[in-house]
Amino acid sequence: MASRREEHQEDVRLRVMRLISENPELSTRQIAAEVGVSNGSAYYVLTALVQKGFVKLENFRQNPRKGQYAYLLTPRGIREKSLLTHRFIDRKK
């Protein structure tokens, strides 16, 4: 059985992945506000998801603000999101 901390971390990852799938152009700051975590925590979660291969960064080439990126779920990320959703639903039953 997972600890409360692990469950909370899974919930945060799931909420971040849902936001990314709905709107890949959100900034880290916007994701943090939506999820209810600090900017540093949101950055940490996104970095971990990128390192694990669940999310990839893509630069907007036509955007005049070249520093803006999009967070895109990879096929592995979509699978992980569905597994997290399933575990979330099982916990809430």
C-alpha positions in Angstrom: 0.0 0.0 0.0 1.3 3.4 -0.9 1.9 6.1 1.7 0.0 9.3 1.7 3.0 11.2 0.3 3.4 8.8 -2.6 -0.4 9.1 -3.3 -0.1 12.9 -3.2 2.8 12.8 -5.6 0.9 10.5 -8.0 -2.1 12.9 -7.8 0.1 15.9 -8.6 1.7 14.0 -11.6 -1.7 13.0 -12.9 -3.1 16.6 -12.6 0.0 17.9 -14.4 -0.3 15.4 -17.2 -4.0 16.1 -17.6 -3.3 19.9 -17.9 -0.6 19.2 -20.4 -2.8 17.0 -22.5 -5.6 19.7 -22.5 -3.3 22.7 -23.1 0.3 22.0 -24.0 1.2 25.7 -24.2 0.7 26.3 -20.4 3.7 27.8 -18.6 5.2 26.2 -15.5 3.8 29.1 -13.5 0.3 28.5 -14.9 0.6 24.7 -14.2 1.6 25.4 -10.6 -1.4 27.7 -10.1 -3.8 25.2 -11.6 -2.4 22.2 -9.6 -2.0 24.2 -6.4 1.7 23.7 -5.9 4.7 26.0 -5.9 6.5 27.0 -9.1 9.5 25.0 -7.9 7.4 21.9 -7.4 5.8 22.3 -10.8 9.2 22.6 -12.4 10.5 19.6 -10.6 7.5 17.5 -11.6 7.8 18.6 -15.3 11.5 18.0 -15.3 11.0 14.5 -13.9 8.3 13.7 -16.5 10.6 14.9 -19.3 13.5 12.8 -17.9 11.3 9.7 -17.7 10.2 10.2 -21.3 6.5 10.8 -20.5 6.6 14.4 -21.7 8.7 16.1 -24.4 9.4 19.8 -24.9 8.8 21.4 -28.2 9.7 25.0 -29.1 7.3 27.2 -30.9 9.3 28.1 -34.0 6.8 30.7 -35.4 6.2 32.3 -32.0 7.9 35.7 -31.7 8.7 34.8 -28.1 11.2 32.1 -28.9 11.6 31.1 -25.2 8.1 29.6 -25.0 7.8 25.8 -25.1 5.0 23.3 -25.4 4.8 20.3 -23.2 3.6 17.3 -25.2 2.7 13.9 -23.8 4.6 11.0 -25.5 3.0 7.7 -26.1 4.7 6.4 -22.9 3.2 9.5 -21.2 -0.3 8.7 -22.4 0.1 5.2 -21.1 1.4 6.4 -17.7 -1.5 8.9 -17.5 -4.0 6.1 -18.0 -2.3 4.0 -15.3 -2.2 6.9 -12.9 -5.9 7.5 -13.6 -6.7 3.9 -12.9 -4.8 3.8 -9.6 -6.5 7.1 -8.6 -10.0 5.7 -9.3 -9.1 2.5 -7.3 -8.0 4.6 -4.3 -11.1 6.7 -4.4 -13.5 3.6 -4.4 
